[in-house]
Amino acid sequence: MDRPEPPVRTPPQQPYQYVRTTPVEPDWRRLPGWRDVTDAQWRDAQWQRAHCVKNARQLRAVAGELLTDAFYEQLAADQAEFATMPILLPPQMLNTMAAQAPAEPHAFTEAFLADPVRRYMLPVHADRHPRWPSHPKAERDSLHEAQMWVVEGLTRRYPTKVLAELVSTCPQYCGHCTRMDLVGTSTPQVTKARLVLRPAHRQEQMLDYLKRTPAVRDVVVSGGDLANVPWPQLESFLLRLLELESVRDIRLASKAVVGLPQHWLQPQILDGVHRVAALAARRAVNLAVHTHANHVRSVTPLVAEAARALLDAGVRDVRNQGVLMRGVNATPEDLLDLCFALQGEANILPYYFYLCDMIPNAEHWRTSVHEAQRLQEAIMGYLPGYATPRLVCDVPDLGKRWVHQAVGYDRERGISYWTKNYRTEPEVREPTGEDRLGRRHPYYDPVDTLPEAGRRWWADLAGQGARPGPAGPNGPNTRAAHPTTARTTPEGAR
């Protein structure tokens, strides 16, 4: 008797399908203004800096008639009404936008508007939320970093870690910048605060504090962006930092690995990195570079080359700290595509994705905590454990927390609550007698993601005097001066 054939079972489809994709450098010559740019020019860091797009006129010189007049009008309107950051767009980043778009104005403009890198690097008026451009609790210095300055530019939020802001400029300006109150030039909406001390004096104060504070073992050297610090000055600071026996970890923060990889490919820069890394290795100090990629399209062969060169020069890791943003990467597919490109093709370790901070005019980017929790769950199990990024919420007056660490959550009003197990600098410096370790710190979801009852609650609150936006871009939430430093002042006041 013949036995029946067993049924053919089709393997279930995985929620995410991994397909290895080789990064490609888009052809910049497709853009009218760059038709005659040579390979040597494109790889030149100074050419890249000199040809950054800073306004609509310069963008038109590059894109020509590929972008419609309506796009340029939307860009100008956003700069006039909403932008908290000026435009500063390196050719490297601009070239990743709408790379496959047809050379027909309306089709190109449509693809350009939909491009995820464009959405955070070059926002336009139509991107902003029409009712809630800002959360009622938004602030210029949303993480209250300046309140935690121990000297000018040195933020101590954690018992063993500090953030050293050496410079207040970058080679590119991202629309969602968490330090929008300090970094970059002023916009019509925001008169920027300023670092007052001369760089050498500020660095002396930082080093002096670290000498006197051996509990600090981890120093994040940032800004702004380290790529804007003259290398001899940066190398001198790092070598002196490495003289401190208490310092065991140094992290160099530079978006330029992604936005301007040509900078980190310069021979004189790599020679300097090698000298610093060699000393760090002799001292058994962990030296790493942190960069900032938010979408797979920005991971190109030049980015991979720069990361490999830094690793070859002796840094322990090149890691990515991205920002979770709607319309950019807030789906499991987008996050995993980016992480596989970083880890598998560019030698960049996926590390963190932060919820976009509560700065003014950022609501169209921000995601809710419960959406981030679902995303964290969705990306588990695909990447190696050490390369699976953590999604974190940077809670004001507290610090980084994994998105599943909320101790309470009112989903209707979008208010999550978080606790900490350490005292931040203001509590140590100026104790009030109240022990705040048990205090619950609130964080707020975007209002437009809430159910109707929650949106109505915030609208009623706004009607009682709490605006659906910050107190004002130039209002009271400017960076406060630390008592041991000169006062920070708005640009042009000195």
C-alpha positions as CSV (number, residue, x, y, z in Angstrom):
1,M,0.0,0.0,0.0
2,D,1.4,3.3,-1.1
3,R,1.9,5.8,1.7
4,P,0.6,9.3,0.9
5,E,3.2,11.9,0.2
6,P,3.8,14.2,3.2
7,P,2.4,17.7,2.5
8,V,4.9,20.3,1.3
9,R,5.2,22.9,3.9
10,T,6.4,26.4,2.9
11,P,8.7,27.8,5.6
12,P,7.0,30.8,7.3
13,Q,8.2,34.1,6.1
14,Q,10.4,36.0,8.5
15,P,9.1,39.5,9.6
16,Y,12.4,40.9,8.3
17,Q,14.4,39.5,5.4
18,Y,18.1,40.1,5.5
19,V,19.6,40.7,2.1
20,R,23.2,41.8,1.9
21,T,23.6,45.0,0.0
22,T,26.9,46.5,-1.0
23,P,27.0,50.2,-0.3
24,V,27.3,52.5,-3.3
25,E,28.7,56.1,-3.6
26,P,26.0,57.9,-5.6
27,D,27.2,59.7,-8.7
28,W,27.4,63.4,-7.8
29,R,27.7,64.3,-11.4
30,R,24.0,63.7,-11.8
31,L,23.5,67.1,-10.2
32,P,24.0,70.0,-12.6
33,G,26.3,72.1,-10.3
34,W,28.7,69.2,-9.8
35,R,28.9,67.8,-13.4
36,D,32.6,68.8,-13.7
37,V,33.7,67.8,-10.1
38,T,36.5,65.3,-10.3
39,D,37.1,62.2,-8.1
40,A,40.1,64.0,-6.5
41,Q,38.0,67.0,-5.7
42,W,35.3,64.9,-4.2
43,R,37.7,63.1,-1.9
44,D,39.3,66.4,-0.8
45,A,38.1,67.5,2.7
46,Q,38.7,71.2,2.0
47,W,36.8,71.0,-1.3
48,Q,33.9,69.5,0.7
49,R,33.9,72.2,3.3
50,A,34.2,75.0,0.8
51,H,31.2,73.7,-1.2
52,C,28.8,73.2,1.7
53,V,25.3,74.3,1.0
54,K,24.3,77.1,3.4
55,N,21.2,78.6,1.9
56,A,18.6,78.2,-0.9
57,R,20.7,80.1,-3.4
58,Q,23.6,77.7,-3.0
59,L,21.3,74.7,-3.2
60,R,19.8,76.0,-6.4
61,A,23.4,76.4,-7.8
62,V,23.9,72.6,-7.2
63,A,20.4,71.2,-8.1
64,G,19.4,73.8,-10.6
65,E,16.0,73.2,-12.1
66,L,15.8,69.7,-10.7
67,L,14.1,71.2,-7.6
68,T,10.9,73.2,-8.2
69,D,10.4,76.8,-7.1
70,A,7.8,75.5,-4.6
71,F,10.5,73.5,-2.8
72,Y,12.8,76.5,-2.4
73,E,9.8,78.5,-1.1
74,Q,9.1,75.7,1.5
75,L,12.7,75.8,2.5
76,A,12.8,79.6,3.0
77,A,9.5,79.5,4.9
78,D,10.9,76.9,7.3
79,Q,14.1,78.9,7.9
80,A,12.0,82.0,8.6
81,E,9.5,80.3,11.0
82,F,10.7,77.1,12.5
83,A,14.3,76.2,12.0
84,T,16.4,76.0,15.2
85,M,19.5,75.2,13.2
86,P,21.1,77.0,10.2
87,I,21.6,75.1,6.9
88,L,25.1,73.6,6.6
89,L,25.0,70.6,4.3
90,P,28.3,69.0,3.1
91,P,28.2,67.7,-0.5
92,Q,28.8,64.2,0.9
93,M,25.4,64.3,2.7
94,L,23.5,66.1,-0.1
95,N,24.7,63.6,-2.6
96,T,23.0,60.7,-0.7
97,M,19.5,62.3,-1.2
98,A,17.3,61.2,-4.0
99,A,20.2,59.3,-5.6
100,Q,17.9,57.3,-7.9
101,A,15.4,60.0,-8.7
102,P,14.6,60.7,-12.4
103,A,16.0,64.0,-13.8
104,E,12.6,65.6,-14.2
105,P,11.8,68.5,-11.9
106,H,8.5,67.3,-10.4
107,A,9.6,63.7,-10.1
108,F,13.0,64.7,-8.6
109,T,11.4,67.1,-6.2
110,E,8.9,64.5,-5.0
111,A,11.7,62.0,-4.4
112,F,13.8,64.6,-2.7
113,L,11.0,65.6,-0.4
114,A,10.4,61.9,0.5
115,D,14.1,61.2,1.1
116,P,14.8,60.2,4.8
117,V,18.2,61.9,5.0
118,R,16.7,65.1,3.6
119,R,13.9,65.0,6.3
120,Y,16.4,65.6,9.1
121,M,19.2,67.4,7.3
122,L,17.1,69.9,5.3
123,P,13.7,70.3,6.8
124,V,11.0,72.3,5.0
125,H,7.9,74.1,6.3
126,A,5.5,71.3,5.3
127,D,7.4,68.8,7.4
128,R,6.5,70.5,10.7
129,H,3.4,69.5,12.6
130,P,0.6,72.1,11.9
131,R,-1.0,72.0,15.4
132,W,1.9,70.8,17.6
133,P,5.2,71.9,16.1
134,S,6.6,71.9,19.7
135,H,5.6,70.0,22.8
136,P,4.3,72.3,25.6
137,K,7.3,71.0,27.7
138,A,9.9,71.6,25.0
139,E,13.1,73.5,26.0
140,R,16.1,74.9,24.3
141,D,18.6,73.0,26.5
142,S,16.2,70.1,26.8
143,L,18.6,67.9,28.8
144,H,19.6,70.7,31.1
145,E,23.2,70.1,30.3
146,A,24.4,73.5,31.2
147,Q,23.0,73.2,34.7
148,M,25.4,70.3,35.1
149,W,28.5,72.2,33.9
150,V,31.2,71.8,36.4
151,V,33.3,74.3,34.4
152,E,32.2,75.9,31.1
153,G,31.5,73.1,28.6
154,L,32.1,70.2,30.9
155,T,28.9,68.4,31.7
156,R,28.8,65.9,34.6
157,R,25.4,64.1,34.5
158,Y,26.8,60.8,35.8
159,P,29.0,59.8,38.7
160,T,31.9,58.5,36.6
161,K,31.4,60.1,33.2
162,V,31.6,63.6,31.7
163,L,30.9,65.3,28.4
164,A,33.6,67.8,27.2
165,E,32.2,70.3,24.7
166,L,35.4,71.6,23.0
167,V,33.7,73.6,20.2
168,S,30.2,74.8,19.3
169,T,30.3,74.3,15.6
170,C,30.0,71.2,13.3
171,P,30.8,70.5,9.7
172,Q,27.1,69.8,9.2
173,Y,24.0,70.9,11.0
174,C,21.2,68.4,11.7
175,G,17.7,69.9,12.1
176,H,17.0,67.8,15.3
177,C,20.2,68.8,17.1
178,T,19.8,68.4,20.9
179,R,22.3,71.2,21.5
180,M,20.4,73.6,19.2
181,D,20.6,76.3,21.9
182,L,24.4,76.4,21.7
183,V,25.6,74.9,18.4
184,G,25.8,76.8,15.1
185,T,24.9,80.3,14.2
186,S,21.6,82.0,15.1
187,T,18.5,81.5,13.1
188,P,15.5,83.9,12.9
189,Q,13.9,81.8,15.7
190,V,16.9,81.2,18.0
191,T,19.6,83.6,19.2
192,K,22.2,81.1,20.2
193,A,24.0,81.0,23.5
194,R,27.8,81.0,23.3
195,L,30.8,79.5,25.0
196,V,32.7,82.5,26.4
197,L,36.1,81.2,27.4
198,R,38.9,80.9,24.9
199,P,39.4,77.3,23.8
200,A,42.8,77.0,25.5
201,H,41.4,78.4,28.8
202,R,38.3,76.2,28.6
203,Q,40.4,73.1,28.1
204,E,42.7,74.0,31.0
205,Q,39.7,74.3,33.3
206,M,38.4,70.9,32.1
207,L,41.7,69.2,32.6
208,D,42.2,70.8,36.0
209,Y,38.7,69.6,37.1
210,L,39.5,66.1,35.9
211,K,42.8,66.1,37.8
212,R,41.0,67.0,41.0
213,T,38.2,64.5,40.4
214,P,39.5,60.9,40.1
215,A,36.0,59.5,40.3
216,V,35.6,60.4,36.6
217,R,37.0,57.6,34.5
218,D,35.1,58.1,31.2
219,V,35.4,61.3,29.0
220,V,33.3,61.9,25.9
221,V,35.1,64.5,23.9
222,S,32.5,66.3,21.7
223,G,31.0,69.7,20.8
224,G,29.7,70.5,18.3
225,D,32.0,68.2,16.4
226,L,35.6,67.3,16.9
227,A,36.2,67.6,13.2
228,N,36.0,71.4,13.6
229,V,38.8,71.4,16.2
230,P,42.2,72.1,14.7
231,W,44.0,68.8,14.9
232,P,47.1,70.1,16.8
233,Q,44.8,71.6,19.4
234,L,42.7,68.4,19.7
235,E,45.8,66.1,19.8
236,S,47.4,68.2,22.6
237,F,44.2,68.0,24.6
238,L,43.9,64.2,24.2
239,L,47.5,63.6,25.0
240,R,47.2,65.6,28.2
241,L,43.9,63.8,29.0
242,L,45.8,60.5,28.6
243,E,48.3,61.7,31.3
244,L,45.5,61.4,33.9
245,E,45.7,58.0,35.6
246,S,42.0,58.1,36.5
247,V,40.8,58.3,32.9
248,R,40.2,54.8,31.5
249,D,37.8,55.5,28.6
250,I,37.9,58.2,26.0
251,R,35.2,58.5,23.3
252,L,35.6,60.9,20.4
253,A,32.3,62.1,19.0
254,S,32.2,63.1,15.3
255,K,29.3,63.1,12.9
256,A,31.9,63.8,10.2
257,V,32.7,60.1,9.9
258,V,29.4,59.9,8.1
259,G,28.8,63.5,7.0
260,L,32.4,64.4,6.0
261,P,34.4,61.1,5.9
262,Q,37.0,63.0,3.8
263,H,38.1,64.8,7.0
264,W,39.0,61.5,8.7
265,L,40.8,60.2,5.6
266,Q,43.4,63.0,5.6
267,P,46.9,61.5,6.1
268,Q,47.9,64.1,8.7
269,I,44.7,63.4,10.7
270,L,45.2,59.6,10.6
271,D,48.8,60.0,11.6
272,G,47.6,62.0,14.6
273,V,45.0,59.5,15.5
274,H,47.7,56.8,15.4
275,R,49.9,58.7,17.8
276,V,47.0,59.2,20.3
277,A,45.8,55.6,19.9
278,A,49.3,54.2,20.5
279,L,49.6,56.1,23.7
280,A,46.1,55.0,24.7
281,A,47.1,51.4,24.1
282,R,50.2,51.7,26.2
283,R,48.1,53.1,29.0
284,A,45.4,50.5,28.5
285,V,42.8,53.2,27.9
286,N,39.9,52.4,25.7
287,L,39.8,54.9,22.8
288,A,36.7,54.8,20.6
289,V,35.1,57.0,18.0
290,H,31.3,57.7,18.0
291,T,29.5,58.9,14.9
292,H,25.9,59.6,13.8
293,A,24.1,57.8,11.0
294,N,20.3,57.7,10.9
295,H,19.6,56.0,7.6
296,V,21.2,53.3,5.4
297,R,21.4,55.7,2.5
298,S,24.1,57.7,4.3
299,V,26.4,54.6,4.7
300,T,28.5,54.8,1.5
301,P,31.9,53.4,0.6
302,L,33.7,56.5,1.7
303,V,32.1,56.2,5.1
304,A,33.2,52.6,5.3
305,E,36.7,53.6,4.2
306,A,36.9,56.3,6.9
307,A,35.8,53.9,9.6
308,R,38.3,51.2,8.5
309,A,41.1,53.8,8.5
310,L,40.3,54.9,12.0
311,L,40.3,51.2,13.2
312,D,43.6,50.7,11.3
313,A,45.0,53.7,13.1
314,G,44.4,52.0,16.4
315,V,41.0,53.1,17.8
316,R,39.2,50.3,19.6
317,D,35.8,50.8,18.0
318,V,33.8,53.1,15.7
319,R,30.3,53.1,17.1
320,N,27.0,54.7,15.9
321,Q,24.7,56.8,18.0
322,G,21.6,57.5,15.9
323,V,18.4,59.3,16.7
324,L,15.0,57.6,16.3
325,M,12.9,59.8,14.0
326,R,9.5,59.4,12.3
327,G,9.9,59.5,8.5
328,V,13.5,58.5,8.8
329,N,14.1,55.2,10.6
330,A,11.2,54.5,13.0
331,T,10.4,51.1,11.4
332,P,12.0,47.7,12.1
333,E,13.0,47.4,8.5
334,D,14.7,50.8,8.4
335,L,16.6,50.2,11.6
336,L,17.7,46.8,10.7
337,D,18.8,47.8,7.2
338,L,20.9,50.6,8.7
339,C,22.4,48.4,11.4
340,F,23.4,45.6,9.0
341,A,25.0,48.2,6.7
342,L,26.9,49.7,9.6
343,Q,28.0,46.4,11.1
344,G,28.4,44.3,8.0
345,E,29.7,46.8,5.4
346,A,31.2,49.8,7.3
347,N,32.8,48.3,10.4
348,I,30.7,50.7,12.5
349,L,29.1,49.1,15.6
350,P,25.4,49.9,16.1
351,Y,25.3,51.3,19.7
352,Y,22.4,53.6,20.6
353,F,19.3,55.1,19.1
354,Y,18.0,57.9,21.2
355,L,14.5,59.1,21.2
356,C,14.6,62.5,19.5
357,D,14.9,65.1,22.3
358,M,12.2,67.6,23.3
359,I,13.6,70.6,21.6
360,P,11.4,73.3,20.0
361,N,9.8,72.5,16.6
362,A,10.7,68.8,16.7
363,E,7.4,67.1,17.2
364,H,7.1,65.8,13.7
365,W,10.3,63.8,14.3
366,R,9.6,62.4,17.8
367,T,8.3,59.0,18.6
368,S,6.4,57.8,21.6
369,V,8.0,55.6,24.3
370,H,5.6,52.7,23.5
371,E,6.5,52.9,19.8
372,A,10.2,52.7,20.7
373,Q,9.5,49.8,23.0
374,R,7.9,47.9,20.1
375,L,10.8,48.7,17.8
376,Q,13.3,47.4,20.4
377,E,11.5,44.2,20.6
378,A,11.1,44.0,16.8
379,I,14.9,44.2,16.1
380,M,16.0,41.6,18.6
381,G,17.4,38.4,17.3
382,Y,18.6,39.5,13.9
383,L,22.0,41.1,14.7
384,P,24.7,39.7,17.0
385,G,24.0,40.6,20.5
386,Y,26.9,43.0,20.8
387,A,25.7,44.7,17.6
388,T,22.1,45.0,18.6
389,P,21.5,48.7,19.4
390,R,19.8,49.8,22.5
391,L,16.9,52.3,22.1
392,V,17.2,54.8,24.9
393,C,15.3,57.7,26.3
394,D,17.4,60.7,27.5
395,V,15.3,61.9,30.4
396,P,15.8,65.6,31.4
397,D,17.5,65.9,34.8
398,L,18.3,62.2,34.8
399,G,20.1,60.7,31.8
400,K,19.9,57.7,29.5
401,R,17.4,55.0,30.2
402,W,16.5,51.9,28.1
403,V,13.0,52.4,26.8
404,H,11.7,49.5,28.8
405,Q,13.0,51.0,32.1
406,A,10.0,53.3,32.6
407,V,8.6,52.8,36.1
408,G,5.2,54.3,35.2
409,Y,3.4,55.2,32.0
410,D,0.2,57.2,31.4
411,R,-0.4,56.2,27.8
412,E,-3.5,58.4,27.5
413,R,-1.6,61.6,28.3
414,G,1.7,60.3,27.0
415,I,3.6,60.8,30.3
416,S,6.2,58.2,31.3
417,Y,8.0,58.2,34.6
418,W,11.7,57.2,35.2
419,T,13.9,56.9,38.3
420,K,17.7,57.1,38.7
421,N,20.3,55.4,40.9
422,Y,22.7,58.3,41.2
423,R,22.7,62.0,41.9
424,T,23.3,64.5,39.1
425,E,25.7,67.4,39.5
426,P,23.3,70.1,40.7
427,E,22.2,67.8,43.5
428,V,25.8,67.1,44.5
429,R,26.9,70.7,44.2
430,E,23.9,72.4,45.8
431,P,22.1,69.8,48.1
432,T,18.6,70.9,49.1
433,G,18.3,68.4,51.9
434,E,15.8,66.4,49.8
435,D,17.0,63.0,48.6
436,R,15.9,62.8,45.0
437,L,17.0,59.2,44.3
438,G,13.4,58.1,44.7
439,R,11.9,60.9,42.6
440,R,10.0,60.0,39.4
441,H,11.1,62.1,36.4
442,P,8.6,62.7,33.7
443,Y,9.1,62.4,29.9
444,Y,6.4,63.3,27.3
445,D,5.3,61.6,24.2
446,P,4.4,63.7,21.1
447,V,0.9,65.0,21.5
448,D,-0.3,64.0,18.1
449,T,0.5,60.3,18.8
450,L,-2.0,60.3,21.8
451,P,-5.6,59.1,21.8
452,E,-8.2,61.8,21.4
453,A,-8.7,62.2,25.2
454,G,-5.0,62.8,25.7
455,R,-4.8,65.3,22.8
456,R,-7.9,67.1,24.3
457,W,-6.2,67.2,27.7
458,W,-3.1,68.9,26.3
459,A,-5.2,71.3,24.2
460,D,-7.1,72.3,27.4
461,L,-3.8,72.8,29.2
462,A,-2.6,75.0,26.4
463,G,-5.8,77.0,26.6
464,Q,-5.1,77.7,30.2
465,G,-1.8,79.3,29.4
466,A,0.6,76.5,28.5
467,R,1.3,77.1,24.9
468,P,1.6,74.2,22.4
469,G,5.2,75.1,22.0
470,P,8.1,76.3,24.2
471,A,8.2,79.5,26.2
472,G,9.8,81.0,23.2
473,P,13.0,80.1,21.3
474,N,14.7,83.1,22.9
475,G,12.9,82.8,26.2
476,P,14.1,81.7,29.7
477,N,15.4,78.3,28.7
478,T,18.8,79.6,27.6
479,R,22.0,77.9,29.0
480,A,22.6,79.1,32.5
481,A,26.1,80.2,33.4
482,H,28.0,78.0,35.9
483,P,29.1,80.0,38.9
484,T,32.8,79.3,38.2
485,T,32.7,80.5,34.6
486,A,32.0,83.7,32.8
487,R,28.4,84.2,31.7
488,T,27.3,82.7,28.4
489,T,25.8,85.4,26.3
490,P,23.7,85.5,23.1
491,E,25.6,85.8,19.8
492,G,26.6,89.3,19.1
493,A,26.2,90.6,22.6
494,R,29.9,90.6,23.4
